[in-house]
Amino acid sequence: MARSADVSPNNPGMDNVRAISNSFFYVQIANFTIAFKEVSGLQIETEVFEYREGGVNDYIHRLPGPTKSGNIILKRGIAPTQEFMEWYEKILAGNIECHDVIISMHELEIKDPIIKWKVNQAWPCKWSGPNFVAGDNVVAVESLELAHAGLGRA
C-alpha cells in the first residue's frame, strides 16, 4: 500500500496518480458531436457466482459470472433541433438504428481529449422531456437513455 509520501509529483512512475477533473466532455453520435450537461451510467458489473464445494465448509468459492453494462443517460439543455426525439421515433416505428457512441472528457487547458470511452451499438430506450414549472427560471433539460452492447476505453 502506498504511503501518502509516495504519491507526489517528484516520485517517478507515479505520474498517472493525479486525479483528472471532469471539466467538460463531448458525446459523438453518428455524424454529430454535442456537449452535454451530464453523462451517467458508465459502468460495467460482473456478477459473482458463489459455489459451495462438497466437504469444504470453511469458505465458499466466488467466481466471475456474466458481465453486464448499465444504460448510458445523456442530459442536455433542450435545443430547437430534435435529433434525440427523431432517433427515438425511429425506434417507435420499429426501425432500430444503432450507433457507436464516443464520450470524450477534456480539461479546460487541454484541447485534446484526456480519456475516451466507446459505447458499442447504442440505441435509445427512453427519452424524457423537461419539467415545466410556472415562474421557475431554470434551463429546460431533456434526457436520452441508451441501451448498448457494451463499453470500453476508446
N, C-alpha and C positions, 0 to 999 in steps of 0.2 A: 504494500500500500504506500502510495507516495505521500510524503510529508508536505505540508504547505511550503516549506523552504525549497523543495524540489521543483515546484511549479512556478517558474519565473522566466521572464524573457531572456535572462542570461544563461539559462540551462539549455545546452544544445540537445536537440531531439525532442524538445517539448513545445515546438512551435505550434502544433495543432491543438494545444490545450486551451488556447484563448477562446472564450465564448463569442459567438457571432450574433450581432444584433440583427433582428428581422426588420430592418428599416423599411424596405419596400420590396414588392415582388410583382411578377407578371405571370399571367397564365396564357399560354398559346394553345388555342383550339382550332384545328383545321387551318384556315388561312388568315385568322385574325388573332391579335395579341391584345389583351385587356389588363388594365391594372384593377385590382380588387381591394375592397375594404378588409376582407377576411377570407382566409382559406383554412379549412379544418378537415380532419379525417385522414391525414397522412399517418396511417397506422397499419401494421402487419401483426397478426397474432397467430401463434401456433398453439393449438390445443394440446393439453398434457394428458396422455393416456397412462392411467395407473394400472399396473399389472401385479397381482399377488402371486408369488411363486409358492407352490405347494411345499410345505415343510420349512419355509423361511418365514419366521414370524417377527424378526427384528427390523425389517424395513419393507417398503413397497417400491417396486421398480417404477420410475417415472420416465416415460418415453415420449418422444415427439409424435404428435398425431397430425391431422390435417392443418394446413395453414390457410388463413383467410385474411382478406383486406377489408377495411371498412369503407363506406361510401365517402366520397370527397364532397365537401359542401363549400360552394363559392358564394360570396356575398359582395354586392356592389351597390352603389347608388343607382337607382333606376335611370335609364337613359332613353332618349327618343327612339334609338334603334332597338329592335326586339329580337336579337339573334337567339337568345335563350328560349323565349316563348316559341319562336318559329321552329327551333330544333326539337323542342318538346312536342309541338303539334304534329311533327312527322312521326313521332313515337305513337301518339294517339291514333294516327291514321294507319298504323301497322307497318310503317317503314322505319325499321330500326337502323339508324345511321350512327355507326361507331366511329370515334376519332381517338387517336392517341393525343394525350394532353401533356404539355410540358409546363411545369411550375418552376420558375426560376426566382431565386432570392438574391437580392442585391443589398449592399451597404451604401450609404449616401455618397461617400467619397470614391467608391469603386464602380466604374461603368459596367464592366463585365460581370456576369452572374458569379456568385461565390459557390452556390450549390444549385443543382437542378435535379428535379425528380421527373420521371416519366410514368404517366398513368396509361396503362395499355387498354385499348379498345373500350373507351368510356362512352356511356350513353346516359341521357337524363332520365332519372326515375322519379324526380319530384321538382316542381317549381313552386316558389312562394313569392307572392307579390308584397307590396308594402302594407303596413298597418296605417290606417287613416284615423287621425285624432284631430278634431277641430281645435284650432288655436295652438296646436303643437308646432314648434319650429325646429323640426329635426329633418335630416335627409331621408327621403323615401328610399328604402332598401329592398332589392329583390334578391332572392337566393335560388341557386340551382344545385340540386343534389345529383351526383353522378355515380352510377354503378359502374364497375370496371372489372377487367380480367387480371388485375394485379398491378403492383407498382414497384419501382426501384429507383436507384440513383441513375441519372442520365449522364 
